[in-house]
C-alpha cells in the first residue's frame, strides 16, 4: 500500500539545508523517500521505532549516516507518513 508523504516545515528546512552542502545526495534521498512511500518496512531502509524523547516516531536510513525521522498519521482518510526531520544520527536524535 503506497502512503502519501507529508513534509513538515522542519523536514523541508532540513532537506534544503542538507542539499546546499550535499547536492550529490539528492538522488539517494529521493529514492529513499520513494521506497518509504511504497514500503516503510523494506529491509533496505532499516526502519526502526524510536524511544525516549522521540517515542512514537520512527527512523530510517537514507545513507550511511543520514536519517529520516517520521511518524504514521492520517491524511484525508488514509494512512500517511509525516516526515519530521532529516540529518545525521547526532543531528536528529
C-alpha positions in Angstrom: 0.0 0.0 0.0 1.5 3.3 -1.1 1.4 6.0 1.5 1.3 9.7 1.0 4.4 11.5 2.3 3.7 14.8 4.1 6.6 17.1 4.8 6.7 19.1 8.0 8.2 22.6 7.8 11.2 21.3 9.9 11.8 18.5 7.4 11.6 20.8 4.4 14.1 23.2 6.2 16.4 20.2 7.0 16.2 19.0 3.4 17.1 22.4 1.9 20.0 22.8 4.3 21.3 19.3 3.7 21.1 19.7 -0.1 23.0 23.0 0.0 26.1 21.3 1.2 25.4 17.7 -0.2 23.8 18.3 -3.6 25.1 14.9 -4.8 22.8 13.2 -2.3 19.5 14.4 -3.9 19.0 11.2 -5.9 19.7 9.0 -2.9 17.3 10.9 -0.7 14.6 10.9 -3.4 15.0 7.1 -3.8 14.7 6.6 0.0 11.5 8.7 0.1 10.0 6.7 -2.8 10.8 3.4 -1.0 9.4 4.8 2.2 6.2 5.7 0.5 6.0 2.3 -1.2 7.0 0.1 1.7 8.2 1.6 5.0 9.3 -1.7 6.3 11.6 -2.6 3.4 14.9 -4.0 4.7 17.0 -1.5 2.8 15.5 1.3 4.9 16.4 -0.3 8.2 13.3 1.4 9.7 13.0 1.2 13.5 10.9 2.6 16.3 12.4 5.3 18.4 12.3 5.6 22.2 12.9 8.3 24.8 12.0 11.9 23.7 11.1 10.6 20.2 8.9 7.7 21.4 6.1 7.2 18.9 8.3 8.2 16.0 10.2 6.0 13.5 13.5 6.5 11.7 15.0 5.1 8.5 18.4 5.3 6.8 18.8 7.4 3.7 22.6 6.9 3.6 25.4 5.6 5.9 24.9 8.4 8.5 21.8 10.1 7.2 18.5 9.5 8.9 14.8 10.4 8.2 12.6 10.7 11.2 8.9 10.2 10.6 5.6 9.1 12.1 2.5 7.5 10.8 -0.6 9.7 10.6 -4.0 10.0 9.0 -4.4 12.3 5.9 -7.7 12.6 4.0 -9.0 9.3 5.5 -5.9 7.2 4.6 -2.7 6.3 6.4 0.2 8.7 5.5 3.7 9.3 6.7 4.7 12.7 8.2 8.3 13.4 7.6 9.7 15.2 10.7 13.5 15.6 10.4 16.5 14.8 8.2 20.1 14.8 9.3 22.9 12.8 10.7 22.5 10.4 13.6 23.7 13.1 16.0 21.5 15.8 14.5 18.2 14.1 14.7 18.5 12.0 17.9 
